[in-house]
Structure formats: structure tokens, C-alpha cells
Amino acid sequence: MQIDSYLNFSGDCEEAFKFYEQCFGGKIEFKMTHGESPMAGQFPPEWSGKIMHISLRVGDRMLLGSDAPPQYYHKPQGLTVSISVNDVAEADRIFAALAEKGNVTMPIAQTFWSPKFGMVTDRFGIPWMVNTVQPA
């Protein structure tokens, strides 16, 4: 079994995933717009360029997403996407990138469980936790 995160956006999914591709050092493997889908006629013309589905590979995991039509979009609530890295400098870099134009909930700092841990909601409204794995 594998569990991956699927993020919904209100129209800026492609911009977000291009940012995440750079931020996490991943690779967008698939992208389909609403206009390219077999359901293209079911969406208003202004949604033809919005993302129906996108997948970003980061290591052996996938981050998935789409632009939800306005009647189906809900702001993220009750969830946080967790990132674990092995290197403090990498945690700092990722946290700083996510925090740019975002909202820091908990500044990145040493905790009793991690050399560096922080919480941030990025400029796209997605909440993240960045955690550095404690050495054994």
C-alpha cells in the first residue's frame, strides 16, 4: 500500500506545482488540463487551461493535485502535508521557500524530537510541516 497527498487548488495548481517541482527537486510526470480531458465540454471555457490532474514525483513518492471547479473547492482544513528530510540545511531551505509569501505558523527551530521542525502555510494556502529526521 502507498498513501500519497492529493492537493486541490482554486485555479493556481499549475503555478503551485511548478514551484513545488523547484522547491522539492522533483519532476512533474503527468499534467492534463480540463480542456484536454474527455470531459472538456462539461467545464466552462475559462477552465480549459486549468489542471484536471497533475503528478509530481519527489523521490519514491508522488504529490498529486488539480484545480477544483469553484462549486467543489474548499480551502484546506484539518490536514497538513508533512515533509521529512535528513539534513538541517535542506530543512531550512525548503522551509524558507515555502514561507516566502506564505504564513509561518511555527518558525523552524530545534525541538525535543527534531534538530529542525517548523510549520508554514505556503502562498497557495497549503499547510506544511518540515521535519528533520533525528539521527539514530
C-alpha positions in Angstrom: 0.0 0.0 0.0 1.1 3.5 -0.7 -0.5 6.7 0.5 0.2 10.0 -1.3 -1.2 13.5 -0.9 -3.7 15.0 -3.4 -4.0 18.7 -3.2 -6.9 20.8 -4.6 -6.5 24.4 -5.8 -8.9 27.1 -6.8 -7.2 27.8 -10.1 -3.4 28.1 -9.4 -2.5 24.4 -9.4 0.0 24.6 -12.3 1.8 27.6 -10.7 1.9 25.7 -7.4 3.3 22.5 -8.9 6.0 24.3 -10.9 7.0 25.9 -7.6 6.9 22.5 -5.8 9.0 21.0 -8.6 11.7 23.5 -7.9 11.3 23.6 -4.1 11.4 19.8 -3.6 13.7 18.9 -6.5 11.0 16.7 -8.1 9.8 16.1 -11.6 6.3 16.7 -13.0 5.5 13.4 -14.7 1.9 14.0 -15.9 -0.3 17.0 -16.5 -3.7 17.2 -18.1 -5.9 20.3 -18.3 -9.7 20.3 -18.1 -9.7 21.3 -21.8 -7.5 18.2 -22.7 -9.7 15.8 -20.8 -12.6 13.7 -22.3 -14.9 15.8 -20.1 -13.8 19.1 -21.6 -17.3 20.0 -22.7 -18.6 19.8 -19.1 -16.5 22.8 -18.0 -16.8 26.5 -18.8 -14.3 27.7 -21.5 -12.4 29.7 -18.9 -11.5 26.4 -17.1 -10.0 24.8 -20.2 -6.4 25.7 -19.2 -6.9 24.8 -15.5 -5.4 21.5 -14.3 -7.6 18.4 -14.2 -4.8 16.3 -12.8 -1.1 16.7 -12.2 1.5 14.4 -10.6 4.9 15.3 -9.3 7.5 12.7 -8.3 9.7 13.5 -5.4 12.0 10.6 -4.6 9.8 7.5 -4.4 6.6 9.4 -3.5 4.0 11.3 -5.6 2.4 14.7 -4.9 -0.8 14.9 -6.8 -3.2 17.8 -7.5 -5.9 19.5 -9.5 -7.9 22.7 -9.9 -11.3 22.1 -8.4 -14.2 24.0 -10.0 -15.4 26.7 -7.7 -18.5 24.8 -6.6 -16.3 21.9 -5.4 -13.3 23.8 -4.0 -12.8 24.0 -0.2 -9.8 25.6 1.5 -7.5 23.0 3.2 -8.7 22.4 6.7 -7.8 19.7 9.2 -4.7 18.5 7.3 -1.1 19.2 6.9 1.4 17.8 4.4 4.5 16.5 6.2 8.0 16.6 4.7 10.9 14.7 6.4 14.5 15.4 5.4 17.8 14.1 6.7 19.7 17.4 6.5 19.2 20.6 8.6 20.3 22.8 5.8 17.8 21.2 3.4 15.0 21.6 6.0 16.0 25.3 6.3 16.0 25.8 2.5 12.6 24.1 2.0 11.0 25.9 4.9 12.3 29.3 3.6 10.9 28.6 0.1 7.5 27.5 1.4 7.4 30.6 3.8 8.1 33.1 1.0 4.8 34.9 0.6 3.2 32.4 2.9 2.3 32.3 6.6 4.7 30.8 9.2 2.7 29.0 11.9 5.7 27.8 13.9 9.2 29.1 13.0 11.7 26.4 12.1 13.8 25.6 15.2 15.2 22.7 17.2 12.6 20.7 19.1 12.9 17.7 21.5 12.1 15.4 18.6 14.0 17.1 15.8 17.1 19.1 15.1 14.8 21.4 13.0 11.0 21.5 12.7 8.6 24.2 11.5 5.1 24.7 10.2 4.0 27.0 7.4 1.1 27.6 5.1 2.5 28.4 1.6 1.4 31.2 -0.7 -1.1 28.7 -2.3 -2.9 28.0 1.0 -1.4 24.6 1.6 -0.2 23.8 5.2 3.2 22.1 5.6 5.3 20.6 8.4 9.0 20.4 7.7 10.8 17.9 9.9 14.5 16.9 10.1 14.9 13.3 11.0 16.7 12.9 14.3 20.0 11.0 13.9 20.0 7.5 15.4 
